Amino acid sequence: MGNGKSKNDGYGGKVLKPRPEPTPYLGVPISYHFVNIDASIQFNACFARIRPGVNINTLDVNSYIPMLNQLYQQGYRMLSFLSKPGTIQTHGFASFDATSTIRYQAVLSPLSDDSEKGKYQIRSEKSLLESRSFFTGSGLMLGRDMSSISNTDHIYQTISNMTKAGGRFVCLEITGFSPFAMGSGMGPGCGMMGAGHNNDHMRQMMMFGYNPQITVGVDLFFEIPLEPHPEIYNYSIVPLPVQSRYIAKIPFGEWIVSCDWPGLMQQYLGQGWRLVEIFLDQSQQSSAQGFGFGANINVVMNSIWVFEKPLQKMNDPTPIYEGTMLEFPVTMSHNIHAMGFGGVSTTVAANWEPTIMDMGKQGWELVRILQTPKTEISGMSDVRMTVWMFFQRKIVSSQSSIPPPSYDDVVMGKTQAP
């Protein structure tokens, strides 16, 4: 799999220079097609059927599913559906008639085999991700710990039901939140990382030590076969902790993020599995020592990794894929319109498409762009955050002894991978 460890702390540290003479990839390159979707958020009653009393605004599937199925008919398949970090735009008063839109991006790739064209269509199933946070330990402000627990039962049950019937799981994304949170500028635009702690929730946390249950809407995407007797896939869902440490410094502190993704990829890809999806399930544990800008913070989040394998090959351990990861910087600038009364929007410099396309030339298929807590203040109103871009590619037999590029082998923004 390649050693993902760098000379800085953990697996998410400093990037070193690439290999001077990268080995050309002998397999089939991957080309990409990107579709940006500016979707409005609206009330959807289907969540009340999943959990009575739940009131969630979410994306209307009719604004993107028909378009995606047209691309499937043209010979494309979807690899990922994700929200662009910070792209939520809210117009109007936050606590009255605010309307919100958010930019999503569908990442597709043309099929390498024309005979597969028209055999599948894409389908979205709505689900829920529930979480609740509470304080633990003692003390009011210093050294207080916080934990969040999540309920992903409905997500897992939906994946099980759809795939047993012949569907093939593609990806998932947060696409809905409570109306008040949307008006407060929270919700799916915040991504899978810590979506949804508005001011009311934080006040209740400080007063009572816990907040009410937070429920977000999730879209689960599946490829549905259009022919009888489809191939059935088995899925393995594996948790993996993501550790983050904030070190207080002057003038600004530093986040260090680590995760043993190389070990997990080695374990599963090395046994013939294919990586399908990675997401953060909203559960975490955090502790802080100190106060204000001088506080040191430790956070452990829970990531969920979904692997698939054809049912008929469950006893075949032959590796098919190898994996790697890139760090990528994203800069966000917040803009307040009309002295705060016209709404808020965010300008995001997430120009990751050229990097993904360069990786595709060397056969690398995008799995997931995962937001991390690693952020830096840049200028007066800009925030620079870091995302992790996970890729996999098919192993070519003549290259099986050549490891994929490790995290240290790729310069941020460049993709000279073997």
N, C-alpha and C positions, 0 to 999 in steps of 0.2 A: 504493500500500500504506500510505501514511502513514509519516512519518519517525519511527522508533522511538527516536531518540537523545534523551537528556535532558540537563539542565544539569550532572548529576553525571558520573562517569566511565563511559564506555561506554554500552551499551544497557540495562544493568540498574541504573540509578542512581535518583536521587530522583524521586518522582512529583510532578507539578505539578497545578494546579487544572484542572478540566474546562472545556470551553467553556461560556460562560454561557447560550447558547441552542442546545441540541442539536437537530439536524434530525431530525424523525420518520422512521423507516424505513418505506418504502413497500412493502416486500416482506412475505413470510409469516413471522410470528414462529415461534420454536422453543419448544416446551414439553418439559419433561424429566421423566423418571421414574427415581428412584434406588433401587437395590436393594443393601442391605448384606448381605454373606455372611461369616459367621464360620466359616471353614473350618479343619479340622484337617489337619496335615501328616503324611503316612504314606509308607512305602516304596513305590516304583513300579518294577517290573522292566523297564518298557519302555525305560528309558534304557540298559540294558546291551545292548539290540539296536542302539541308535544308536552307542554307543561301548562296546565290551567292557570290563568291569571298573569301570564307573562305578556308584557307589552313591549314590542321591539320594532324599531324602524330598520329596514334592511333594503338591499338591492332588489329590484324587480328583475327576475330572470329573463323576462322578455326583452330586456335591453341588451343582452349579450349572448344568450344561448342560441337563438336563430342565426346570428352572425357567425358564431363559432361552428355551428353545424354546416353552414355553407362552405367554410374552409375545410371541414372534414370531407365534404363531397369533392373538393378540389384536390384531395390527397395530402392534407396536413393532419397532424395529431398534436394535441396540446401537452406540453411538458410541465407548465406551471401557470398559476393564476394568482397574482399577488398585488397587494396595494403598494403604491409608491409612497415611501415614508413621508409623513407630514403633509400630504396633498389635500387634506380636507379643507373645504372652503365653506364658511358659514356666513350667511347674509341675514340681516335683521337683528332684532333684539334677542339676546341669548335665552331669556326666560319667557318669551312670548311666541311669535310666529317665525322662528328661525328656520331657514331651509339650508340644507347641506348637500354638497356634492363631493365626490372623492374620485381620484384617478386610480383606476386599476390597470394592470397590464397582463395580457395573455401572451405567453411565450410559446410559440409553436415551431414545429420542424416538419419539412416535407417527408413523406414516407419514402424509404429507399427502395421499396418493392411496390410497383404499380398494381400488382395483383391484390394488394391489401386495401386499395382505394374503395371507399364506399361500404366497407364491412362493419364499420362502427359509427355511432353517433355519440355526441357528448350530452351528458345529462347532469343537472345539478339537484342535489337533495339538501334541504334545509335541516340544520341541527342546532344544538345548544351547547355552549361551554359555560359552566357555572363555577363560581369561585367565591370564597369569603376569606377576609383577612382579620387577624386579631393580634393584639399585643401579648407577649409572654414575658416572663421575668419580672424584675422589680425596678423601681425608679421611674420618675415621671419623664425626664428628658434625657438623662445620661445613661448610656449603656442599655437602652431598652431594645428588646428583640421583637421582631414581627414575623408572623408566619401567614402564609396563604395556602389554603387547600382548594382543590378543584374537583369537579365531577365531570368526567368525560365519557360516562357510560353510554349516553345516547349516540355519541360520535362512533364509538367502537361497535355498537350494535348495528348502526346504519351501514358501516363498512362490511360487517359480517353478513348482513341480510342481502346486500346488493351483490357482493362477490360470490356468494353461494349460488345465486341465481344466474351467474355467468358474467356479471359486470366486472370491469377492471378498474380498480381505484387509480385515480390520476393525482389528485392533490386536494388540499383544503385551504380556505382562507376566511378570516373574520370579515363578515360583510354586514353586520348589524349591531345596533346598540339601543339603549333606552332613549326615548325622545329627549329627556332632559339633558342627558349626557351629550347627545348630538348637538343640542343648542349651546352647550358649554364648550364646544370645540373638541370634545373627546370622541371616542368611538373607533371605528375601524381604521381611520386615518392614522391612528397611533400604532397600528400593526399588532402583531401577536405578543408584543412585549408590554405587559402592564397596562393593557387597555382598560380604561374605565374608572379610575379613582377620581371622581369629581370632588368639589369643595365640600359638599354635604357629607359625602362618605368620610372624608378626612376629619371633619369636625366630630362626627360620631365616633371615629376611632379614638380621638383625643379624649372625649368625654366618657366613653363607656368601654373602651378597650377592644372593640370589634366594630365591623361595619356590616350593613345588610348584604345579603347575597347578591352578587353581581352576575348578571347573565348577558352573554353576548351571542349574537347570531353567527352561525358558521355555514358557509357553502361547501359541500362535499361534491367533488366532481368525479364522475365515472364515465368510462367508455362502455356503451351498451352495444352488444353484438346484434347485427341485423340478420345474421344467418343462424340456422338451428345448430345445435350441438357445439357450442363454443368451447374453447379451451378454458379450463378452470384454473385459477391461480390461488395459491395459499399465501397468507399474509402473517408476518411476524411483527409485533408492535413492541418496541424495546425502549425503556427509559434511559436517559443519560444525563447526569448533572452537568450544568454549566456554571462554573464558579467565577464570580466577579469580585474584585477588591478595589475599593476606592482609597487612594492614599492622599491625604491632605498635604498640599504644597502651596507655596506663595508664588504668583498670585492665584493660580488655579490648580486644583488637584488633578489626579490622573487615575483613570480606570484601567485595570489590568484584567483581562478576561481569558479564561482557559477552559478547555474541554478536550477529553480524550477521544476525539473523533477518529484519529487514525487507528486506534485500537479496535473500536467498534466496526469500522469499515473492514479492517483486516479479518475480523471474526466472521462477519456475514458475507461480504463479497468474496472472501476466500473460500466459502463453502457453496458458491453458486447462486447466491441471492442477488437480487437487483434492488437498489435503493430507490424508493418511490417518493417519500416525503419526509420532511423534518418540521416540527412545529413546537412552540412553547405552550405548555398546557395551563399557564397562569398560576401554577403553584410554585411557591418559593419560600425560602427562609432567609431572613436578614438580621444583622446585628450591627449596632453602631457604638463606638466608643468616642467620647468627646462631644462637642457641641458646635453647631454652626459650621463655618468654613474650616474649622479645625478638626472635624469629625472624620474618623476612619470607619469605613463601611464595608462589611462583607455580605455578599448576597449569593445564594445558591438557588438557581432556577432549574426547573425540570424540563428538558427537551424530550420529545417523543420522536423516535425514528421508526419509519414504516418500510419494511422490506417485503418483496414479493418473489415467488418462485412457482413455476408451473407445477401443478399437482402431480403430474406424471413423472416429474424429475426430482421429487422430494428426496429420493435416496441417492441422487447423483451429486457428489460434492465438487464437481469440476468448476473452477472459477470462470466466470464469464466477463465480469467487469472489474475495473480498478478505479479508485477514487482519489480526489484531491480537493483542496479548498483554497480560495483566495480571499484576502481582506480587500475591501473596497470602501473609499471614503464618500460620504454623502453630505452635502452642505445645505442647510435649511435656513431661509430668511423669512421672518414673520412680518406681515404687513397689516396694520390696522387702518381701516377705511373710515373716512368721515368722522374723525375725532372719536372713534370707538363706537359710533352708533350705526355705521354701515356694515360692520362685520369684520371678519378676520380671514386672511388667506395666507398661504405659505408658498414661497417660491423655493423649489427644490432642484438642486444640481445633482441629479442622480443619473448621470449619463453613462450607465453601465452597459448599454447595448454594444459599443465597439469592443469592449473587453470580452463580452460573451461570444461575439462573432469570431474574434481572434482565437478564443479557446476552441470553438467549433471546428476551425481549420485543422486542429490537431486531434479531432475526434471526440472532444469533451462535450458531453450532454449535460445541460443545466438541470439540477435537481431542485434546489431551493436557494433563495436569497433570504438569509436570516438576520434580523436586526439584533444588535447586541447593546448592552448598556454603555459601551465605550463611546463617550462624547467629549467634545472639547468646545470651549467658548472661542469664537472667532469674530473679532470686531465688536460692534455695538449690539447687533441684533441677530448675528449669525450663529448657528450651532453646527458643528461638524461632528457627524456620527459615523460609526463604522458598521458595515454589514459584512457578513460572511457569505461567500458564494460557493456552494458545494456543487461539484461536478463528478461525473463518472463516464467512463468510456469502455468499449469492448476491448478485451485483450486480444492482440494479434499473436498467433502462435510463435512466429519468429521473433517477437519482442517480449515473450513471456518472462524472460530473465531480466528485462529492463524495468526498474520500478518507475511508477508515475512520479511526476514532480512533487516534491514535498513542499510544505508551506514556505520553507526557507529558500526554495529554488525559484520563486516567482516574485518579481518586483511589483509592488502595488501599482496598478494601472498598466502594466505590461504583461504579456502572456507568452513569453518564450518558453513554452512547455515542451518536453520531449514528445 
